[in-house]
Amino acid sequence: MPSSNADYLQNPKAVYPAMSKRLGEQGKVIVRVLVGADGLPKSAEVKKSSGFDRLDEAAVEYIMKCRFVPGKVNGVVQAMSYDAPVNYVLN
């Protein structure tokens, strides 16, 4: 039976670190997050770096504040890991 992955609920946008903005740092961070059956993140770590430590750390902090739709296996809600992209793009 297929499993349905965890997914984002409506969350605020990630905060762009002020110093990163000033320095023109941009990039995409892939954060591996363990989402509990309650939809809350249990742990998060950088799976793919943006190339900037400041952005990577901000992405992990952001993901740990997010709420998720928990994943299901055979219709049963359970904890599962999910790759969450966080984009930092200067306009």
Rosetta blueprint (number, residue, H / E / L):
1 M L
2 P L
3 S E
4 S E
5 N L
6 A L
7 D E
8 Y E
9 L L
10 Q L
11 N L
12 P L
13 K L
14 A L
15 V L
16 Y L
17 P L
18 A H
19 M H
20 S H
21 K H
22 R H
23 L H
24 G L
25 E L
26 Q L
27 G E
28 K E
29 V E
30 I E
31 V E
32 R E
33 V E
34 L E
35 V E
36 G L
37 A L
38 D L
39 G L
40 L L
41 P E
42 K E
43 S E
44 A E
45 E E
46 V E
47 K E
48 K E
49 S L
50 S L
51 G L
52 F L
53 D H
54 R H
55 L H
56 D H
57 E H
58 A H
59 A H
60 V H
61 E H
62 Y H
63 I H
64 M H
65 K H
66 C L
67 R L
68 F E
69 V E
70 P L
71 G E
72 K E
73 V E
74 N L
75 G L
76 V E
77 V E
78 Q E
79 A L
80 M E
81 S E
82 Y E
83 D E
84 A E
85 P E
86 V E
87 N E
88 Y E
89 V L
90 L L
91 N L
